[in-house]
Amino acid sequence: AFGPYLCLAAVLFIVGWIPIWERTEGVFSIGWLVPALVAACLGLMTGLLMMWRIVEDLIHGPEK
């Protein structure tokens, strides 16, 4: 069902690669910040999931 839209997006991406790269080039020039942000987001997600589990146990009782 999504095939035509994915194909169209791929064609637009290929045709418009240079303007896309020029707009995002600055993101990749910051080097260490991208992996640091990924690590921070993974850490925050871990904390959120742990808190979710604690709240769920408080509401529904511990899992048996």
C-alpha positions, 0 to 999 in steps of 0.5 A, spaced: 500 500 500 505 504 501 510 502 495 508 508 490 509 513 496 516 510 498 518 510 490 516 517 490 520 519 496 526 515 494 526 519 487 525 526 490 530 524 495 535 522 489 533 528 485 534 533 491 540 530 494 544 536 494 540 541 497 538 536 502 545 535 504 547 542 504 542 543 509 544 537 514 551 538 513 552 542 519 549 536 523 554 531 521 560 536 522 559 536 530 562 529 530 562 527 537 555 530 539 551 526 535 553 519 538 553 523 545 545 525 544 544 518 542 547 515 548 543 520 552 536 519 549 537 511 550 539 512 557 533 517 558 528 512 555 531 506 560 529 511 566 522 512 563 521 505 562 523 503 569 519 508 572 513 506 567 514 499 570 514 502 577 508 506 576 504 500 573 506 495 579 503 500 584 497 501 580 496 493 578 500 490 583 507 486 582 507 481 576 506 474 578 
